[in-house]
Amino acid sequence: MLSIVIENSKEEYFGFQNTGIAGPITNLEAVNNYETEFREFDITTWDGSDIFNWMEVCSTQCTERVIDLLQKERVSNLEIAYL
């Protein structure tokens, strides 16, 4: 985690860079055509990171382990969509 300094603020902020990767989504056309709500990918392309991106898609994915931790720690300013 990187500490983010904002001048004249007493709040503490942190950021991170996601480098995990998987994918691509193999049923993207069906997802885009609303034929399914589930994304599929070849699990062997996933590097095992708890936070990762699918190739060719601009969204961040995470495992249930991360969701549980974020909820336990009451992390705010974050929306989790279950896909």
C-alpha positions in Angstrom: 0.0 0.0 0.0 1.2 3.4 -0.9 0.6 6.4 1.5 -1.1 9.3 -0.3 -0.3 12.7 1.1 -2.9 15.5 0.6 -1.7 18.9 1.7 -3.9 20.5 4.4 -5.7 17.3 5.2 -5.7 15.4 8.4 -7.2 12.3 6.8 -5.1 9.3 6.0 -5.4 7.8 2.4 -3.8 4.8 0.8 -3.6 3.4 -2.7 -2.4 0.3 -4.5 -1.5 -0.8 -8.0 -3.1 -3.9 -9.3 -0.7 -6.1 -11.2 -2.7 -9.4 -11.1 -3.9 -10.8 -14.4 -6.2 -13.5 -15.8 -8.2 -14.0 -18.9 -9.4 -13.1 -21.3 -13.1 -13.6 -20.8 -14.0 -16.5 -23.1 -17.7 -15.8 -23.3 -17.5 -12.0 -23.7 -19.9 -11.9 -26.6 -22.6 -13.7 -24.7 -22.1 -11.4 -21.7 -22.3 -8.3 -24.0 -25.5 -9.7 -25.6 -27.1 -10.2 -22.2 -27.3 -14.0 -22.8 -25.5 -14.7 -19.5 -24.5 -12.7 -16.5 -21.5 -15.0 -15.7 -18.0 -14.4 -17.0 -15.9 -17.4 -17.9 -12.2 -17.6 -18.4 -9.5 -20.2 -18.5 -8.4 -20.7 -14.9 -4.9 -21.7 -16.0 -4.4 -18.1 -17.2 -5.0 -16.6 -13.8 -1.8 -15.8 -11.8 -3.5 -16.6 -8.5 -3.6 -13.0 -7.2 -6.5 -12.1 -4.9 -7.0 -8.9 -6.9 -6.6 -9.1 -10.6 -7.8 -7.9 -14.0 -9.0 -9.9 -16.9 -7.1 -9.3 -20.2 -8.9 -6.9 -22.6 -11.4 -5.8 -19.9 -11.1 -2.6 -17.8 -12.4 -3.9 -14.5 -10.9 -5.1 -11.3 -11.8 -8.6 -9.9 -11.2 -10.0 -6.5 -11.6 -13.2 -4.6 -14.1 -13.7 -1.8 -11.2 -13.6 0.6 -10.6 -9.9 -0.3 -14.3 -9.1 0.0 -14.5 -10.7 3.4 -11.4 -8.7 4.6 -12.7 -5.4 3.2 -16.1 -5.9 4.9 -14.4 -6.9 8.2 -12.2 -3.8 8.2 -15.2 -1.6 7.1 -13.4 -0.2 4.1 -15.4 2.6 2.6 -15.7 4.4 -0.7 -15.8 1.1 -2.6 -18.5 -0.7 -4.5 -18.5 -4.4 -4.8 -20.5 -6.0 -7.6 -21.0 -9.7 -7.5 -20.7 -11.2 -11.0 
